[in-house]
Amino acid sequence: MTLSFDPDSLSLPIGHFIGDRLIAAEGVISMHRPSDGKAYAGCPLADADMVDRAVETARAALKTSNWGGVRPRERLNVMHRWADMIQREAVTLARLEALSSTRPVGHLIDGDIAISAEQIRFFAEFADKEGSDLVPTDDGNLGMILTEPYGVVGAITPWNFPISMAVWKLGPALAAGNAVVLKPSEMTPFSAIYLAELAVLAGLPAGLINVVLGDGQMTGNAITGHPDIAKVSFTGSTRAGSAIMENVARTGIKPMTLELGGKSPQLVFADADLDKAAAAIATSIISNAGQACVAGSRLIVEESVATPLVDAILRHMNGLHPVPTWDASARYSPIISDKQRQRIHSIVAATVSAGGACLAGGAPMDAPGYFYAPTLIAGVDATSPAVTEEIFGPVLTLQTFRDEEEALSLAEHPTYGLAAGLFTRDLSRAIRITRSLQAGTIWVNRYGRSRDHILPTGGYKQSGIGKDLGREAFHANRKSKSVLISI
């Protein structure tokens, strides 16, 4: 069966998923397909009452199912069945995702969806392997650190990798014994609803996942400010993360995991394997058209090898064609919206006006939808808009250095510290620079995550608080209490 499909043929689950069913709701937020710009549906807008209904359903489900107190192996088994169902329903999920998002349908089956199923299984395994501890005390006492679920976790996910980001939140929260009220992006909501439906079919007690649709201003604020939401987990922009922190502080105090923006450097030294570096660098900015928080958007290369490296990168950038995401042959993503494409182009234009030179791209592609050409800009400095701002598009800047000290100085960003890349054959240099780079994730002689889900992700500076993935994500969904018993 071909993955290609007619975008007008899909039946969309328009509403909120509360308990074990879809609550139909009027679509009020106009939705446009990134691949052709066509308005195709409306996204409902959950108000405070609908969010309260979701939270109350989650609280009741926790109580009746005793999800956080059942034998941990039961949680594990349910989550494994859920992962199995996700893989069995991969084609349906891929089509729902490709319709509204920037993700080509051909990238989803073996990519986002398969990885998401792996991550659910990964987090499930923590359920019966991580827990409370006995700690050393004197002979007259027994010391324990007990851990338990928070209760209801409020999760808000972005539009750039809708299925993946939903699983990043749902997997560890459920494995740790919590319920979740999830708000996906209003631009890409449908795959999250189907994920929740599959979870119930797999045996997850109804009400442990509730999906409410809407925007950040109304629905997101209602979630983050709800008194019965015990923890908040958010992935998105730094500006939105700041607004969430403000709303939480205004309505109460609760723990938060925030994975926010980035402006990640990629340092290339003269001794690097330039072909390997070029392929990794180009992929990092072309993949999803640069719409990733960890996109390696700042190329910083040793002056003596800048020309051959740039030539190799440009060869990878050439020949990409705008093909709709619902076509199985699509390899390059559109921008999520016309507004975002205009923003990308305004930053590129401002950078060129300030003295930058486009070596490739620099304009929207001549095609239906919101495609933007892969762009490489030279002649920039630390004040150039394309260097300072998170663009969230396929735009790579080029700067050169002569020694390690200058390379590290150029790599430093006043706002962000999410990820960084380093290409060198010198192991001592790799260790030395890795220790100096101010970033939460550093890739050496590669750029991008692997399927080693044990490695956490999260940022320094204004790139976030806390970690997703890894055992850190599981532990972030449980709270602890110290107990000292006098014998």
FENGICOR-V408964 format. One record per pair of residues at least 24 apart in sequence whose ideal C-beta (glycine too) atoms are under 6 Angstrom apart, sorted by the first residue. I is the first residue (numbers start at 0). J is the second residue. If there is no record, write none. Layout:
BEGIN
i: (I;I)
j: (J;J)
END
This chain:
BEGIN
i: (1;2;2;2;3;3;4;4;6;6;9;11;11;12;12;15;15;15;16;16;16;17;17;17;18;18;18;19;19;28;33;33;33;33;33;34;34;34;34;35;35;36;42;42;42;43;44;45;45;45;45;47;49;50;50;50;53;53;53;54;54;54;54;56;56;57;57;57;57;57;58;60;60;60;60;61;64;66;66;67;67;71;71;72;74;75;75;75;77;77;78;78;79;79;80;80;81;81;82;82;82;84;84;85;85;86;92;92;95;95;95;96;96;96;97;97;99;100;100;101;101;101;101;101;103;103;104;105;111;111;115;115;115;118;118;118;119;121;122;122;122;123;125;125;126;139;140;140;141;141;142;143;144;144;145;145;146;146;148;148;148;148;149;149;149;149;150;151;151;151;151;152;152;152;153;153;153;153;154;154;154;155;155;155;156;156;157;157;157;158;158;158;158;159;161;161;162;164;165;165;167;168;171;171;171;172;175;175;175;177;178;179;180;181;182;182;182;182;185;188;220;223;224;230;231;232;233;234;236;237;256;256;257;257;258;258;258;259;259;260;260;260;261;261;261;261;261;261;262;262;262;263;263;263;263;263;264;264;264;264;265;265;265;266;266;266;266;267;267;268;268;269;269;269;270;270;270;271;271;273;273;276;277;277;277;279;279;280;281;281;281;283;284;284;285;287;288;288;288;289;289;290;292;293;293;295;295;296;297;298;298;299;299;299;299;300;302;302;305;313;316;316;321;321;321;333;333;333;334;334;337;340;340;343;343;343;346;346;346;346;349;350;350;350;350;353;354;355;355;407;414;415;416;416;416;416;417;417;420)
j: (327;104;105;327;326;327;94;325;98;325;98;40;189;189;192;45;211;212;192;195;210;53;56;209;56;205;206;199;205;185;101;333;335;368;369;323;324;333;368;367;368;368;185;188;212;212;213;211;212;213;218;221;211;211;221;222;180;209;211;151;180;225;227;206;209;151;178;180;206;209;151;178;204;206;207;178;204;176;207;148;176;126;127;127;126;123;126;127;202;203;119;123;120;123;201;202;198;201;116;119;120;197;201;116;197;116;190;193;189;190;193;161;162;190;324;325;187;161;187;287;290;332;333;335;324;329;325;327;162;163;162;163;166;166;170;452;170;452;170;171;174;174;174;473;174;486;483;485;484;486;483;482;479;481;480;482;477;479;175;176;177;477;177;229;230;478;229;178;227;228;229;177;179;230;180;222;228;231;179;181;232;182;219;233;183;234;184;234;235;184;186;187;335;290;187;190;190;234;191;194;467;232;472;473;476;476;473;476;477;476;207;208;209;210;211;218;219;222;214;212;246;247;250;254;255;256;257;258;260;461;465;475;463;464;457;463;467;462;463;292;389;415;292;293;415;417;418;462;389;412;415;293;295;417;418;419;297;299;410;419;295;298;420;299;406;410;421;300;422;301;423;301;303;304;423;424;425;422;423;307;308;422;308;311;312;445;446;312;312;315;316;446;393;395;373;332;332;334;393;392;393;391;417;417;418;420;446;395;396;395;397;398;406;409;410;399;399;401;399;359;359;373;364;366;370;368;369;370;369;371;369;369;371;371;390;392;384;385;388;390;384;376;383;384;385;383;378;379;383;435;461;462;458;459;460;462;458;462;446)
END
